[in-house]
């Protein structure tokens, strides 16, 4: 069996072949599909490596081309035209689950579409909606949080963890999200 280094080399060689094919593709859609294949392989290599700055930077570039582009990628995203009365929260928690069988987060949808304010969506505006499941992965050793879409790396953020390795390991579901939360230490409240 191949060791981890051989596996990474194979993943990256295959990703390079897909990027080469993207450069030779006859259509934008075909090029995006090849870049997405490369993106998934590089993400697998990043996760297997535990985090490599060069791979992460390459993924940031590929995500800009694929995930954050205006064009949907067949099977992984679709375009939705804002209708009269649409609100982002209703789309994410009611309309898309009912019509598409998926639930996405309003903040993530804003991010993917380069928007900053949900109240600014307008009738006729076209949104790109990812179909894959959103998840988070915390790398405790480096205090980083990775946003994953369909198990593929999207972005990295710094994150605080418990003192003295008290942060539990496992799979958890986020029930409550608080923007800019206060935190408490030694009986004192510290605003965000």
HUUR-V783764 format. One record per residue. N is the residue number from 1. RES is the residue in one small letter. SS is DSSP state (~ for helix, > for strand, _ for the rest). NEAR is the number of other C-alpha atoms within 8 Angstrom. Layout:
n:N res:RES ss:SS near:NEAR
n:N res:RES ss:SS near:NEAR
This chain:
n:1 res:x ss:_ near:2
n:2 res:x ss:_ near:6
n:3 res:x ss:_ near:6
n:4 res:x ss:~ near:6
n:5 res:x ss:~ near:7
n:6 res:x ss:~ near:8
n:7 res:x ss:~ near:9
n:8 res:x ss:~ near:11
n:9 res:x ss:~ near:8
n:10 res:x ss:~ near:8
n:11 res:x ss:~ near:12
n:12 res:x ss:~ near:11
n:13 res:x ss:~ near:8
n:14 res:x ss:~ near:10
n:15 res:x ss:~ near:13
n:16 res:x ss:~ near:9
n:17 res:x ss:~ near:8
n:18 res:x ss:~ near:12
n:19 res:x ss:~ near:11
n:20 res:x ss:~ near:8
n:21 res:x ss:~ near:10
n:22 res:x ss:~ near:13
n:23 res:x ss:~ near:7
n:24 res:x ss:~ near:7
n:25 res:x ss:_ near:9
n:26 res:x ss:_ near:6
n:27 res:x ss:_ near:6
n:28 res:x ss:~ near:7
n:29 res:x ss:~ near:7
n:30 res:x ss:~ near:10
n:31 res:x ss:~ near:14
n:32 res:x ss:~ near:12
n:33 res:x ss:~ near:11
n:34 res:x ss:~ near:12
n:35 res:x ss:~ near:14
n:36 res:x ss:~ near:10
n:37 res:x ss:~ near:10
n:38 res:x ss:~ near:13
n:39 res:x ss:~ near:13
n:40 res:x ss:~ near:9
n:41 res:x ss:~ near:12
n:42 res:x ss:~ near:14
n:43 res:x ss:~ near:12
n:44 res:x ss:~ near:10
n:45 res:x ss:~ near:12
n:46 res:x ss:~ near:12
n:47 res:x ss:~ near:8
n:48 res:x ss:~ near:8
n:49 res:x ss:~ near:8
n:50 res:x ss:_ near:7
n:51 res:x ss:_ near:9
n:52 res:x ss:_ near:8
n:53 res:x ss:~ near:6
n:54 res:x ss:~ near:6
n:55 res:x ss:~ near:12
n:56 res:x ss:~ near:10
n:57 res:x ss:~ near:8
n:58 res:x ss:~ near:9
n:59 res:x ss:~ near:13
n:60 res:x ss:~ near:10
n:61 res:x ss:~ near:8
n:62 res:x ss:~ near:12
n:63 res:x ss:~ near:11
n:64 res:x ss:~ near:9
n:65 res:x ss:~ near:10
n:66 res:x ss:_ near:12
n:67 res:x ss:_ near:8
n:68 res:x ss:_ near:10
n:69 res:x ss:_ near:8
n:70 res:x ss:_ near:6
n:71 res:x ss:_ near:6
n:72 res:x ss:_ near:11
n:73 res:x ss:_ near:11
n:74 res:x ss:_ near:7
n:75 res:x ss:_ near:6
n:76 res:x ss:_ near:9
n:77 res:x ss:> near:12
n:78 res:x ss:> near:12
n:79 res:x ss:> near:9
n:80 res:x ss:> near:8
n:81 res:x ss:> near:9
n:82 res:x ss:_ near:12
n:83 res:x ss:_ near:7
n:84 res:x ss:_ near:5
n:85 res:x ss:_ near:5
n:86 res:x ss:_ near:9
n:87 res:x ss:_ near:9
n:88 res:x ss:~ near:9
n:89 res:x ss:~ near:8
n:90 res:x ss:~ near:9
n:91 res:x ss:~ near:10
n:92 res:x ss:~ near:13
n:93 res:x ss:~ near:11
n:94 res:x ss:~ near:9
n:95 res:x ss:~ near:10
n:96 res:x ss:~ near:13
n:97 res:x ss:~ near:11
n:98 res:x ss:~ near:8
n:99 res:x ss:~ near:6
n:100 res:x ss:~ near:7
n:101 res:x ss:_ near:7
n:102 res:x ss:_ near:8
n:103 res:x ss:_ near:8
n:104 res:x ss:_ near:13
n:105 res:x ss:_ near:8
n:106 res:x ss:~ near:10
n:107 res:x ss:~ near:6
n:108 res:x ss:~ near:8
n:109 res:x ss:~ near:12
n:110 res:x ss:~ near:12
n:111 res:x ss:~ near:9
n:112 res:x ss:~ near:11
n:113 res:x ss:_ near:10
n:114 res:x ss:_ near:7
n:115 res:x ss:_ near:8
n:116 res:x ss:_ near:6
n:117 res:x ss:_ near:7
n:118 res:x ss:~ near:10
n:119 res:x ss:~ near:5
n:120 res:x ss:~ near:5
n:121 res:x ss:_ near:10
n:122 res:x ss:_ near:6
n:123 res:x ss:_ near:10
n:124 res:x ss:_ near:7
n:125 res:x ss:_ near:8
n:126 res:x ss:> near:8
n:127 res:x ss:> near:9
n:128 res:x ss:> near:14
n:129 res:x ss:> near:11
n:130 res:x ss:> near:9
n:131 res:x ss:_ near:10
n:132 res:x ss:_ near:8
n:133 res:x ss:_ near:8
n:134 res:x ss:> near:10
n:135 res:x ss:> near:9
n:136 res:x ss:> near:8
n:137 res:x ss:> near:8
n:138 res:x ss:> near:8
n:139 res:x ss:> near:10
n:140 res:x ss:_ near:7
n:141 res:x ss:_ near:4
n:142 res:x ss:_ near:5
n:143 res:x ss:_ near:11
n:144 res:x ss:> near:11
n:145 res:x ss:> near:12
n:146 res:x ss:> near:13
n:147 res:x ss:> near:12
n:148 res:x ss:> near:13
n:149 res:x ss:> near:11
n:150 res:x ss:_ near:8
n:151 res:x ss:_ near:8
n:152 res:x ss:> near:10
n:153 res:x ss:> near:10
n:154 res:x ss:> near:11
n:155 res:x ss:> near:8
n:156 res:x ss:> near:8
n:157 res:x ss:> near:7
n:158 res:x ss:> near:7
n:159 res:x ss:_ near:7
n:160 res:x ss:_ near:5
n:161 res:x ss:_ near:9
n:162 res:x ss:_ near:7
n:163 res:x ss:~ near:6
n:164 res:x ss:~ near:4
n:165 res:x ss:~ near:7
n:166 res:x ss:_ near:7
n:167 res:x ss:_ near:7
n:168 res:x ss:_ near:5
n:169 res:x ss:_ near:4
n:170 res:x ss:_ near:4
n:171 res:x ss:_ near:4
n:172 res:x ss:_ near:4
n:173 res:x ss:_ near:4
n:174 res:x ss:_ near:5
n:175 res:x ss:_ near:4
n:176 res:x ss:_ near:4
n:177 res:x ss:_ near:5
n:178 res:x ss:_ near:5
n:179 res:x ss:_ near:4
n:180 res:x ss:_ near:5
n:181 res:x ss:_ near:7
n:182 res:x ss:_ near:8
n:183 res:x ss:> near:8
n:184 res:x ss:> near:8
n:185 res:x ss:> near:7
n:186 res:x ss:_ near:4
n:187 res:x ss:_ near:5
n:188 res:x ss:> near:6
n:189 res:x ss:> near:8
n:190 res:x ss:> near:8
n:191 res:x ss:_ near:6
n:192 res:x ss:_ near:6
